[in-house]
Amino acid sequence: MVTVGSGGTITGWTDGAEGLLGYRATEVVGRSLGLLFGPDFVTRCLEHWSGRARLRKAWAGTAEVRHRDGPGIQVFFQAFPRDGDEPDWVVTAAATPCGEEVPARRRTSLTAALLARAPVAVSICDGDGRYIWGNEEAERRRRIREVLQTDKELTEFWSGSECGSTAALVRRVFETGEPVVEHEQRWSLPGSDEEFTLSSTYFRLDDAQGSPLGVCRMTTDVSGADSRTHLLVLNEAGKSIGTTLDVIQTAQELADFAVPRLADYVTIDLAESVPLGGEPLQRLPASMERVPVFRRAGAASIHPEMPESLWDIGDVVYALPSSPFTRAVHSGQTHYEPVIDTSPGTWLDRDPERLNTIRKTGMHSLIIVPLRARGTLLGEAVFVRTDNPRPFSRNELLLCEEIAARASLSLDNARRFTRERAAALTLQQNLLPQNVRGGKALEVASRYLPADTHEGVGGDWFDVIALPGNRTALVVGDVVGHGINAAARMGQFRTIVRTLAELDLPPDELLTKLDHLVARLAEQDNPENAGHPFPSQALGGTCVYAVYDPASRICTLARAGHPPPAVLHPDGTVTFPDLPAGTPIGVGLGSYESVEMELSEDSILALYTDGLIESRESDLDEGLSRLASALQNSGIPLEDLCEHVTKTMSSKPRQSPDAAYRDVRTPPPLDDDIALLLARPRGPSVEGSRPHPSRANSATAEPTYP
């Protein structure tokens, strides 16, 4: 490439020209073009160029050019006029194959492909950022032919927030000489919403003495790469949002993911349809201007102190009926405001608190996306930019909407789970005994902790039943399954056991009848299983049943596939009696055996469900050892001991991959329900008690945990 002045003087010489003709810039710059083409050719060019310069038309042709080493070479060239008081030119040239003459039509085609019609936009600016020259691609992309005036600066004919920074970048390259490679920016054409992502390389053009002449900008359109970027972001969002079935955590995951990838500040506000607790929004007071619309469920900001937020997590969010927050929800349409309008006469006049926050924090671009899933309005996600000077683009708007749509499904799953879990938990709590009492014979304490996993509340249950002769029955069971159905079946089990207890049956006989009744119910619900040696266990479960007689201090126990009871002895040792396990309830085999053991005055019997001792990270023996250690806290009230055991056992460490990132103040979720029932004999033997006839054997007490 060569630049030529109006008088035919060479003013610029590139490395490419040196490689083609052998001359260094110091040897040709400032000299006549006749040095290369001959005086006659230069005279003809000047006459021809002067007319074309006025029309701003290029000129293409072929000529023989002198090489520094002597022989001439055949080249085809194209000259482009530059703006200015005098018609300067940019000349490009390339050697023809083997020096042969190229037909005029083919010469024009090859020359145009070299630069003018290249898919890369090439333009030249002066040191102040004023446009000098551009090839056809540069002119097409920026509509220079329609909007460009002589000496217009970049910011005058390119719209978009990037324009000012581009002019500054050009000036910096001109002043320092340091190139900028593959600088990505977003642009929009004047009067159009169409946006592009352009990747540009800037480098300075120097004369022979090394003085800067201008800056060349080579640009390619990489807008198509946005779709690939969006796919990568959406894939990452799928891994980061909806990791649990907790509504608040899911909302916070959405906010955390979007900051700072998409926005500087993000809030997630949820509607009444999503249970977050607290007073219903309809019952909260409203003013003439503001009404309660949402509850804040998640928020994130690039500023740790979050000065943009007017509400904390869990707070009720108020909004004007005329505000875009309310309109977006009612219309179901995204509100897109690339530049927030804070001028007088807008809705912000009636919301001075928000207006003050917007101005104080520098909020300038806004997107409000309604959160909907399966036909239900869940709330809205608000994306705001403060420190990032670039307004949201339409491509970013689409990305925000897509991420919000995917997050809405996770929020709806969490909402459904929360609603069903709340219903199951309410049902189970209503079916469990509210006040367990051991009468004169026993002091009892109990705890029930529902599971936090996605399977929902299980069917764990316990009961204390008064029997004739001051005797007391203790029951702990676990129904197969989770959710409302498991809670309902738990109620059936408890009713059946209470009914059978009225018959005053020994533990093994009671479990046998319970097993047969449950197996019969399973056959009625699933007739295809009738006569099967192993019927469906859809109604099955496990159970341990114990009867304590204060007259003899004998406790008779039997279990049906349930974990063994634990006994804390007065000397501080803990044993797990060798009680035959038996088959689970609902199998229909009725194979159970009772054993007897004596409970001294200061001993404690512990009945529990498997959720207390089992987890995904530890085996049964480890769980029993931990339970023994937790029980060895004698000398405290029974209620306190019950609380200590459940707290100790439920805080067992989890080795999940995200354990390192979990807040240490938040207990890990329970893998399964926990039910615990503790019983301690009261004082001396109660007069008038009678031992219950039993076929039980004496229980051994192994293993022992000192």
C-alpha positions in Angstrom: 0.0 0.0 0.0 1.2 3.5 -0.9 -0.2 6.9 -0.3 0.3 9.6 -2.9 -0.1 13.4 -2.7 -2.0 15.6 -5.2 1.3 16.4 -7.0 2.3 12.8 -7.5 4.6 12.8 -4.5 4.9 9.6 -2.4 3.8 10.4 1.1 3.5 6.9 2.7 5.2 3.5 2.1 4.3 0.2 3.8 6.2 -3.0 4.5 4.2 -4.6 1.8 5.3 -2.1 -0.8 8.9 -2.7 0.3 8.5 -6.4 -0.1 7.1 -6.1 -3.6 9.5 -3.5 -5.0 12.5 -3.6 -2.7 12.7 0.1 -1.9 12.8 1.2 1.7 10.6 4.0 2.9 13.5 6.4 3.3 14.4 5.9 -0.4 11.0 6.7 -1.9 8.9 8.9 0.5 9.0 12.5 -0.6 10.0 11.6 -4.1 7.9 11.6 -7.2 5.8 8.5 -8.2 7.8 8.7 -11.5 10.6 6.9 -9.7 8.5 3.8 -10.0 6.2 4.3 -13.0 8.1 6.8 -15.2 7.2 10.5 -15.8 4.8 9.9 -18.6 2.7 7.5 -16.6 2.6 10.0 -13.6 1.4 12.8 -15.9 -1.4 10.7 -17.3 -2.3 9.5 -13.8 -2.6 13.0 -12.4 -4.8 14.1 -15.2 -7.0 11.0 -14.8 -7.1 11.2 -11.0 -8.1 14.8 -10.8 -11.4 14.1 -12.4 -12.1 11.0 -10.4 -11.2 12.6 -7.2 -14.0 15.1 -7.5 -16.4 12.2 -8.0 -14.8 10.1 -5.3 -14.3 7.1 -7.7 -11.6 4.6 -7.6 -9.4 3.8 -10.6 -8.0 0.4 -11.5 -5.4 -0.6 -14.1 -2.1 -2.3 -14.9 1.4 -0.9 -15.3 5.0 -1.8 -15.3 6.8 -0.8 -12.1 10.6 -0.5 -11.6 12.1 -2.8 -9.0 15.0 -1.6 -6.9 17.2 -4.2 -8.4 16.6 -3.0 -11.9 14.1 -5.1 -13.9 10.5 -4.0 -14.1 7.5 -6.1 -13.0 3.9 -6.0 -14.2 1.4 -5.1 -11.5 -2.3 -4.4 -11.3 -3.3 -1.6 -9.1 -6.3 0.3 -7.7 -6.3 3.9 -6.5 -8.8 5.3 -3.9 -9.3 9.0 -3.4 -9.1 10.4 0.2 -11.0 13.3 1.6 -9.3 16.6 2.0 -8.6 20.0 0.4 -6.2 18.3 -2.1 -7.0 14.9 -3.8 -4.6 12.5 -2.0 -4.8 8.8 -3.0 -4.2 5.4 -1.5 -2.8 3.0 -4.0 -2.7 -0.7 -3.7 -0.8 -3.0 -6.1 -0.1 -6.7 -6.7 2.2 -8.4 -9.2 0.3 -10.2 -12.0 1.1 -13.9 -12.4 4.4 -14.3 -14.3 4.2 -10.7 -15.4 1.6 -11.6 -18.1 -1.0 -9.1 -19.2 -4.4 -9.6 -17.5 -7.6 -8.8 -19.3 -9.2 -5.6 -18.2 -12.4 -7.2 -16.8 -10.4 -9.8 -14.8 -8.0 -7.1 -13.6 -10.9 -5.1 -12.2 -12.3 -8.2 -10.5 -9.0 -9.2 -8.9 -8.2 -5.7 -7.8 -11.6 -5.3 -6.1 -11.2 -8.6 -4.3 -7.8 -7.5 -3.0 -9.1 -4.7 -0.9 -12.3 -2.8 -2.0 -14.5 -5.8 -1.9 -12.8 -7.7 0.8 -15.1 -9.0 3.6 -12.9 -7.2 6.1 -13.8 -3.6 6.6 -10.6 -1.5 6.2 -10.6 2.2 7.1 -8.1 4.9 7.9 -8.5 7.7 10.4 -6.3 10.6 11.3 -4.9 11.2 14.7 -8.0 13.0 15.9 -10.3 10.1 14.9 -11.6 11.7 11.7 -12.4 9.3 8.9 -10.1 9.6 5.9 -10.8 6.5 3.8 -12.7 3.2 3.9 -13.2 0.4 1.5 -16.6 -0.8 0.3 -17.2 -3.0 3.3 -16.4 -0.2 5.7 -18.7 2.1 3.9 -21.5 -0.4 3.6 -21.4 -1.3 7.3 -21.6 2.2 8.5 -23.7 3.7 5.7 -21.0 6.3 5.1 -22.3 7.2 1.7 -25.5 8.4 3.2 -24.5 10.0 6.5 -20.8 10.9 6.2 -19.7 14.5 5.8 -16.1 15.6 5.3 -14.0 15.6 8.5 -16.8 14.0 10.6 -15.5 12.4 13.8 -16.2 8.7 14.6 -18.8 9.7 17.2 -20.8 11.7 14.6 -21.7 8.9 12.3 -21.6 5.8 14.5 -24.3 5.5 17.1 -24.0 3.5 20.3 -22.2 3.8 23.6 -18.9 2.5 22.2 -18.3 5.4 19.9 -16.6 7.7 22.4 -14.3 5.0 23.6 -13.4 4.1 20.0 -12.4 7.6 19.2 -10.2 7.6 22.3 -8.7 4.3 21.3 -7.8 5.6 17.9 -6.1 8.6 19.4 -4.2 6.4 21.8 -2.9 4.2 19.0 -1.9 7.3 17.0 0.0 8.8 19.9 1.7 5.6 21.3 2.1 3.5 18.1 1.1 0.4 20.0 -1.4 -1.7 18.1 -4.6 -3.0 19.5 -5.6 -6.5 18.3 -9.1 -8.1 18.2 -10.8 -5.4 20.2 -14.5 -6.4 20.5 -17.2 -3.7 20.6 -21.0 -3.5 20.0 -22.3 -1.1 17.4 -25.7 0.1 16.1 -26.3 1.9 12.9 -27.9 5.3 12.9 -31.6 5.2 13.1 -31.7 1.4 13.5 -32.1 -1.1 16.4 -29.9 -3.6 14.6 -26.7 -4.3 16.6 -23.4 -5.8 15.6 -20.5 -7.2 17.5 -17.3 -6.2 15.7 -13.7 -7.3 16.3 -11.2 -4.7 15.2 -7.5 -4.4 14.9 -5.9 -0.9 15.1 -2.4 -0.1 14.0 -0.6 3.2 13.2 0.7 4.2 9.7 4.0 6.0 9.8 6.0 7.9 7.1 9.6 7.4 6.2 10.8 9.4 9.2 8.6 7.4 11.6 6.1 10.3 12.0 2.5 9.1 12.4 0.2 9.6 9.4 -2.9 8.0 10.7 -4.5 4.8 12.1 -5.7 1.9 10.1 -8.7 -0.1 11.4 -9.4 -3.6 10.1 -12.8 -4.9 11.3 -14.7 -8.2 11.0 -18.2 -8.9 12.1 -18.3 -11.6 14.8 -22.0 -11.1 15.7 -22.6 -14.7 14.7 -20.4 -15.7 17.6 -23.0 -14.3 20.0 -25.2 -17.4 19.6 -22.3 -19.6 20.5 -21.5 -17.5 23.6 -25.2 -17.5 24.6 -25.3 -21.3 24.4 -22.2 -21.5 26.6 -23.8 -19.1 29.1 -27.1 -21.0 29.1 -25.3 -24.3 29.7 -23.5 -22.8 32.6 -26.8 -21.4 34.0 -28.3 -24.8 33.8 -25.6 -26.1 36.1 -25.7 -23.2 38.5 -29.4 -22.5 39.0 -31.9 -25.0 40.5 -29.4 -27.1 42.4 -31.9 -27.6 45.3 -35.6 -27.5 45.8 -35.4 -24.5 48.1 -37.2 -21.5 46.7 -35.0 -18.9 48.4 -31.8 -20.6 47.4 -33.0 -21.0 43.8 -33.8 -17.3 43.5 -30.4 -16.4 45.0 -28.7 -18.7 42.6 -30.3 -16.8 39.7 -29.2 -13.5 41.1 -25.7 -14.7 41.8 -25.3 -16.1 38.3 -26.4 -12.9 36.6 -23.9 -10.7 38.5 -21.6 -9.6 37.0 -22.1 -11.7 33.8 -25.1 -9.8 32.6 -25.8 -7.0 35.1 -24.3 -5.0 38.0 -27.4 -5.5 40.2 -30.1 -8.1 40.1 -33.2 -8.8 42.2 -35.6 -11.7 42.3 -39.0 -10.8 43.7 -41.7 -13.5 44.0 -45.4 -13.3 44.0 -48.0 -14.6 46.4 -48.2 -17.9 44.5 -44.8 -18.8 45.8 -44.9 -19.6 49.6 -42.3 -17.6 51.4 -44.0 -17.3 54.8 -45.2 -14.1 56.4 -48.5 -12.2 56.1 -50.3 -12.7 52.8 -49.7 -9.7 50.5 -53.5 -9.0 50.1 -53.7 -8.3 53.8 -50.9 -5.9 54.0 -51.7 -2.1 54.0 -51.5 -0.2 50.8 -51.3 3.6 50.1 -52.7 5.6 47.3 -49.4 5.4 45.6 -47.8 2.1 46.5 -49.2 -1.4 46.9 -47.5 -4.6 48.1 -46.6 -6.7 45.0 -43.9 -9.1 45.8 -41.5 -10.5 48.4 -37.8 -10.2 47.9 -36.3 -13.7 47.4 -32.9 -13.0 46.0 -30.5 -10.2 45.3 -26.9 -9.7 44.2 -24.7 -6.7 43.4 -21.2 -5.9 42.4 -21.1 -3.7 45.5 -20.9 -5.8 48.7 -22.9 -3.3 50.7 -25.7 -3.4 48.0 -26.6 0.3 48.1 -29.1 -0.2 45.2 -31.5 -2.3 47.3 -34.4 -0.7 49.1 -35.5 -4.1 50.6 -33.8 -7.1 52.2 -34.4 -10.8 51.6 -37.9 -11.7 52.8 -39.2 -8.1 52.8 -42.4 -7.0 51.1 -41.6 -5.1 47.9 -43.9 -2.1 47.2 -44.4 -0.6 43.7 -46.5 2.0 42.0 -49.4 0.7 39.9 -48.1 2.7 37.0 -44.5 1.5 37.5 -42.8 -0.8 34.9 -42.5 -3.4 37.7 -46.3 -3.7 38.0 -47.0 -3.4 34.3 -44.5 -6.1 33.4 -46.2 -8.5 35.7 -49.8 -7.7 34.6 -48.9 -7.7 30.9 -46.5 -10.7 31.1 -44.2 -8.7 28.8 -40.6 -7.9 29.4 -39.8 -4.2 30.1 -36.7 -3.1 28.2 -35.3 0.3 29.0 -31.8 0.6 27.6 -31.5 4.1 29.0 -33.6 4.8 32.1 -35.7 7.9 31.7 -35.5 10.0 34.9 -36.7 13.2 33.3 -39.8 15.0 34.8 -43.2 13.6 33.9 -42.4 9.9 34.3 -43.7 7.5 36.9 -40.6 8.2 39.0 -42.0 11.6 40.0 -44.4 9.7 42.3 -41.7 7.4 43.7 -39.0 9.8 44.9 -37.3 7.1 47.0 -36.5 5.0 43.9 -35.6 8.0 41.9 -33.1 9.1 44.5 -31.6 5.5 44.6 -31.3 5.5 40.8 -29.5 8.8 40.7 -27.3 8.0 43.7 -26.1 4.6 42.4 -25.9 5.5 38.7 -28.5 3.1 37.5 -28.8 3.7 33.7 -30.1 0.6 32.0 -33.0 -1.7 33.0 -34.6 -5.0 32.1 -37.6 -6.5 34.0 -38.5 -10.1 33.0 -41.7 -11.7 34.4 -41.1 -15.2 35.8 -43.7 -17.6 34.6 -43.8 -21.4 34.5 -46.6 -23.8 33.6 -49.1 -20.9 33.4 -48.3 -19.6 36.8 -46.9 -16.2 37.6 -44.0 -16.6 40.0 -42.6 -13.1 40.1 -40.1 -11.1 38.2 -36.3 -10.8 37.7 -34.8 -7.3 37.5 -31.5 -6.7 35.8 -29.8 -3.3 36.2 -26.5 -1.7 35.1 -24.7 0.9 37.1 -20.9 0.8 36.8 -20.9 -0.9 33.4 -21.4 2.1 31.1 -22.8 0.1 28.2 -26.6 -0.2 28.1 -28.2 -3.6 27.7 -28.3 -4.7 24.1 -31.1 -6.6 22.4 -28.9 -9.7 22.3 -28.4 -9.4 26.1 -32.2 -8.9 26.5 -32.8 -12.2 24.8 -30.2 -13.9 26.9 -31.8 -12.5 30.1 -35.2 -13.7 29.0 -33.9 -17.2 28.2 -32.0 -17.5 31.6 -35.1 -16.3 33.4 -37.3 -18.8 31.6 -35.1 -21.7 32.6 -34.8 -20.4 36.2 -38.6 -20.1 36.3 -38.9 -23.9 35.8 -36.5 -24.5 38.7 -38.5 -22.0 40.8 -41.7 -23.7 40.0 -40.3 -27.1 40.9 -39.2 -25.7 44.2 -42.6 -24.0 44.7 -44.4 -27.3 44.1 -42.1 -29.2 46.3 -42.4 -26.6 49.1 -46.2 -26.7 48.8 -46.5 -30.5 48.9 -43.9 -30.7 51.7 -45.8 -28.2 53.7 -49.0 -30.1 53.3 -47.4 -33.4 54.1 -45.6 -32.0 57.1 -48.8 -30.4 58.4 -50.6 -33.7 57.9 -47.9 -35.7 59.7 -47.6 -33.3 62.6 -51.4 -33.5 63.1 -51.2 -37.3 63.0 -48.3 -37.6 65.4 -49.0 -37.4 69.2 -48.9 -33.8 70.4 -48.0 -34.6 74.1 -46.5 -37.9 74.8 -46.7 -39.0 78.5 -45.5 -42.2 80.2 -47.8 -41.9 83.1 -46.5 -43.0 86.5 -44.3 -45.6 85.1 -42.1 -43.8 82.6 -40.6 -40.3 81.9 -40.6 -39.9 78.2 -39.3 -37.3 75.6 -39.6 -37.3 71.9 -38.4 -35.4 68.8 -39.4 -35.5 65.1 -37.2 -33.8 62.4 -38.6 -34.0 58.8 -36.2 -34.6 55.9 -35.0 -31.7 53.7 -34.3 -33.7 50.5 -36.4 -33.6 47.3 -38.1 -36.8 48.2 -40.1 -34.8 50.9 -41.4 -35.7 54.3 -41.3 -39.4 55.1 -43.5 -41.6 57.2 -41.6 -41.8 60.5 -43.8 -41.9 63.6 -43.8 -42.7 67.3 -46.4 -43.2 70.0 -46.8 -43.8 73.7 -49.8 -45.9 74.7 -51.1 -46.5 78.3 -51.9 -50.2 79.0 -53.8 -51.9 81.8 -51.8 -52.4 85.1 -49.8 -49.1 84.8 -47.9 -50.6 81.9 -46.8 -48.5 79.0 -46.3 -49.4 75.3 -43.6 -47.5 73.3 -43.8 -47.5 69.5 -41.5 -46.2 66.8 -42.1 -46.9 63.1 -41.1 -45.9 59.6 -43.5 -46.2 56.6 -42.0 -46.7 53.1 -42.1 -43.7 50.9 -42.2 -39.9 51.2 -44.7 -37.1 50.8 -48.4 -36.9 51.5 -49.1 -40.6 50.8 -46.5 -41.7 53.2 -47.9 -39.3 55.9 -51.4 -40.7 55.3 -50.1 -44.3 55.6 -48.3 -43.4 58.7 -51.7 -42.3 60.2 -53.1 -45.8 59.2 -50.2 -47.6 60.9 -50.5 -45.6 64.1 -54.3 -46.2 64.2 -53.9 -49.9 63.6 -51.2 -50.3 66.3 -53.3 -48.4 68.8 -56.3 -50.6 68.1 -54.2 -53.8 68.5 -52.6 -52.4 71.7 -56.1 -52.3 73.2 -56.1 -56.1 72.8 -53.2 -56.2 75.2 -51.1 -58.5 73.0 -47.4 -59.3 73.5 -45.1 -57.4 71.2 -44.4 -60.3 68.8 -48.1 -61.1 68.4 -49.0 -57.5 67.9 -46.4 -57.1 65.1 -47.6 -60.4 63.5 -51.2 -59.1 63.3 -50.0 -55.7 62.1 -48.0 -57.5 59.3 -51.0 -59.5 58.2 -53.4 -56.5 58.2 -51.0 -54.3 56.2 -50.4 -57.2 53.7 -54.1 -57.5 53.3 -54.5 -53.8 52.6 -51.7 -54.0 50.0 -53.6 -56.8 48.2 -56.8 -54.8 48.2 -55.0 -51.8 46.7 -53.1 -54.0 44.2 -55.3 -57.1 43.4 -52.6 -58.4 40.9 -50.4 -59.1 43.9 -52.9 -61.4 45.6 -51.4 -64.8 46.4 -47.9 -63.7 45.6 -45.3 -65.0 48.1 -43.9 -61.5 48.5 -46.7 -59.0 48.1 -46.2 -55.4 47.2 -44.6 -53.4 49.9 -46.2 -50.2 48.8 -47.9 -50.0 52.2 -45.0 -51.6 54.1 -42.6 -50.3 56.7 -40.7 -51.1 59.8 -41.6 -51.0 63.5 -40.3 -51.6 67.0 -42.8 -52.2 69.8 -41.9 -52.3 73.5 -44.0 -52.8 76.7 -42.6 -51.7 80.0 -44.0 -53.1 83.3 -43.0 -51.0 86.3 -43.8 -53.8 88.8 -40.9 -56.0 87.5 -39.0 -53.3 85.6 -39.1 -55.7 82.7 -39.3 -54.3 79.2 -40.5 -56.7 76.5 -39.5 -55.8 72.9 -40.0 -57.0 69.4 -39.0 -55.4 66.1 -40.0 -55.8 62.4 -37.0 -54.9 60.2 -36.3 -51.8 62.4 -33.0 -50.6 63.9 -32.2 -52.1 67.3 -33.1 -50.0 70.4 -30.3 -48.5 72.5 -30.0 -48.6 76.3 -28.0 -46.1 78.4 -27.0 -47.8 81.7 -26.4 -46.0 85.0 -22.7 -46.5 84.7 -22.6 -44.6 81.4 -22.3 -47.5 79.0 -24.6 -47.9 76.0 -25.7 -51.3 74.7 -27.8 -52.4 71.8 -29.8 -55.5 72.8 -29.5 -58.5 70.5 -33.1 -58.3 69.4 -34.1 -60.5 66.4 -34.7 -58.2 63.4 -37.8 -59.9 62.0 -39.3 -59.2 58.6 -40.6 -55.7 57.6 -44.2 -55.0 58.0 -46.4 -55.8 55.0 -44.5 -58.9 53.8 -47.1 -61.1 55.4 -44.8 -63.7 56.9 -45.3 -62.6 60.6 -41.9 -63.9 61.8 -41.2 -62.0 65.0 -39.8 -62.8 68.4 -40.1 -61.0 71.7 -37.2 -60.6 74.2 -37.2 -59.3 77.8 -34.7 -57.0 79.5 -34.7 -55.2 82.8 -34.5 -51.4 83.0 -32.9 -50.1 86.2 -34.2 -46.8 87.7 -31.5 -44.6 86.1 -31.3 -46.4 82.7 -32.7 -44.9 79.5 -34.3 -46.7 76.6 -33.9 -45.1 73.2 -36.1 -46.0 70.2 -35.5 -44.3 66.9 -35.8 -44.5 63.1 -33.0 -45.2 60.6 -32.7 -41.5 59.7 -30.9 -40.9 63.0 -28.0 -43.3 62.4 -27.8 -43.7 58.6 -26.5 -41.4 55.9 -25.0 -41.6 52.4 -21.5 -41.0 53.8 -21.4 -43.5 56.7 -22.4 -47.1 57.4 -24.6 -48.5 60.1 -21.9 -49.4 62.5 -20.5 -45.8 62.4 -24.0 -44.4 63.0 -24.5 -46.7 66.0 -21.2 -45.6 67.5 -22.1 -42.0 67.1 -25.4 -42.5 68.7 -23.8 -44.2 71.7 -21.5 -41.3 72.1 -24.4 -38.8 71.9 -26.4 -40.7 74.5 -23.5 -40.7 77.0 -24.5 -37.4 78.4 -26.3 -38.6 81.5 -27.2 -36.4 84.4 -29.2 -33.9 82.3 -33.0 -33.7 82.0 -34.5 -36.2 79.6 -35.8 -33.4 77.3 -32.4 -31.8 77.1 -30.8 -35.2 76.3 -33.4 -35.8 73.6 -32.5 -32.4 72.1 -28.8 -33.0 72.4 -29.0 -36.4 70.6 -31.1 -35.1 67.7 -28.9 -32.1 67.2 -25.7 -34.1 67.4 -26.9 -36.8 65.0 -28.5 -34.4 62.5 -25.4 -32.3 62.2 -23.3 -35.2 60.9 -20.8 -33.9 58.3 -21.6 -34.2 54.6 -18.9 -34.9 52.1 -20.8 -33.5 49.1 -18.8 -31.6 46.5 -20.4 -28.3 47.5 -19.6 -28.7 51.2 -16.7 -26.3 51.1 -19.0 -23.6 49.8 -21.8 -24.1 52.3 -22.3 -21.5 55.0 -21.0 -23.2 58.2 -23.9 -21.7 60.1 -26.4 -23.6 58.0 -26.9 -27.2 59.0 -26.7 -29.7 56.2 -30.0 -31.0 54.8 -31.3 -34.2 56.4 -31.2 -37.3 54.1 -34.2 -38.8 55.9 -36.8 -38.1 58.6 -35.6 -38.6 62.2 -37.9 -39.8 65.0 -36.5 -40.3 68.5 -38.3 -41.6 71.6 -36.5 -41.7 75.0 -37.9 -43.4 78.1 -36.6 -43.5 81.7 -38.3 -45.5 84.5 -39.7 -43.4 87.4 -38.6 -44.1 91.0 -39.4 -47.4 92.8 -41.7 -50.0 91.4 -45.4 -48.9 91.3 -47.6 -50.8 93.6 -50.4 -52.7 92.0 -48.7 -53.4 88.8 -48.9 -56.8 87.4 -46.4 -58.5 85.0 -47.8 -59.4 81.6 -47.6 -63.1 80.8 -45.1 -63.4 78.0 -43.2 -66.1 76.1 -40.3 -63.8 75.8 -36.6 -64.7 76.3 -34.1 -62.6 78.1 -32.2 -60.2 75.8 -28.5 -60.1 75.6 -26.8 -56.7 75.7 -24.2 -56.6 73.0 -22.4 -54.7 71.7 -21.4 -52.4 74.5 -20.1 -48.8 74.2 -18.4 -47.6 77.3 
